[in-house]
Amino acid sequence: MPILDFLCLAFLELPPIGIAVVLALLVLSLGIHEAAHGWVALQCGDTTARDLGRITLNPLPHIDPFMTVILPLVMMLSTGFIFGGAKPVPVNYYNLRNPLRDMALVAIAGPASNFVLATFFYLCEKIVVVELGVWGADTLGARVLGLAVYLNLLLAAFNLLPIPPLDGSRVMTWLLPSGLRESYVSLERVGILLVVVLVFFVPGVRGLVDATMRAMLHGIEVAVTLGGAW
């Protein structure tokens, strides 16, 4: 079964309290994603996010009521795919010491933070459920931890797609030859529409997200197994 289908089914089978906890973890994860952007921007010379109080683990400054809460819930319940986002952290391109490269670093920090969070929740699940047996595999707590892993993998994989304005497009802009950059960046004017069309009407895009999530999960499993062996 594709991971995205499993994620949808697992979410819909939760009781209301479980859905609320998962949504709270999603909001927290989105906030950390945005804070990571801001922190790396600060390291690269742009203080905009810091000056606006956006380099914080408090999720409240990062919340956009529609994009962060309402839209993801509606999309999950109706399509099985979570689509939404937090309030973007502003970055002043011209304040960065090496703007083109640094924008790529700022962009990759968001998905990287979600990969770290997925690893953290995976470890929590392994320790609490598998090693200590505090919760059974079918208990609400175990299911919530499992969903937290997959949601963060989804956030990481989805944002790595090289479709403007997703984070992957900033990396692609840096990598592209100078003659192609302007045309590629101009796609951002219709970026959200482009993302929706590609994700929901081009099956290969969802397949790519699914494959990326599987690869990330395999990497986490291998790393944790090797770590346990030591």
Secondary structure, 3 states (H helix, E strand, C coil): CCHHHHHHHHHHCCCHHHHHHHHHHHHHHHHHHHHHHHHHHHHCCCCHHHHCCCCCCCCHHHCCHHHHHHHHHHHHHHHCCCCCCCCCCCCCHHHCCCHHHHHHHHHHHHHHHHHHHHHHHHHHHHHHHHHCCCCCCCCHHHHHHHHHHHHHHHHHHHHCCCCCCCHHHHHHHHHCCHHHHHHHHHHHHHHHHHHHHHHHHCHHHHHHHHHHHHHHHHHHHHHHHHHHHC
